[in-house]
Amino acid sequence: MRKVLVVDDAAFMRRSLKIMLERNGYEVVGEAENGKAAIQKYRELKPDIVTMDITMPEMDGIQAVKTIKQIASDPKIVMISALGQENYIREAVLSGAVGFIVKPFKEEQVIRALNKI
């Protein structure tokens, strides 16, 4: 079972993703509400995959991706962003993200994106 860290500043979004992922055979090993917490949890939990929101308080998802990339040689990070954030998605992928999902999303889109990794 692949271990996932879910990072989003909205608790309802973390909960929704956790339900979707667990229903499809993934193990959610942790959650974080911002980029700083995500880095700490990444170090502690060593997840196989991270779902990372872009816009968050304290540290955004792009900066968190850059930092995690310094910690791990090949992290599997999938960015999650709202419509209209295409420039951020491009920057996130250039920073080391391996994919992206656009909000609002359907369960099949999330699982398809993670299964590709």
Secondary structure as UniProt FT lines:
FT   STRAND          3..7
FT   HELIX           11..23
FT   TURN            24..25
FT   STRAND          27..32
FT   HELIX           35..45
FT   STRAND          49..53
FT   HELIX           61..71
FT   STRAND          77..82
FT   TURN            83..84
FT   HELIX           86..95
FT   STRAND          99..103
FT   HELIX           107..115
//
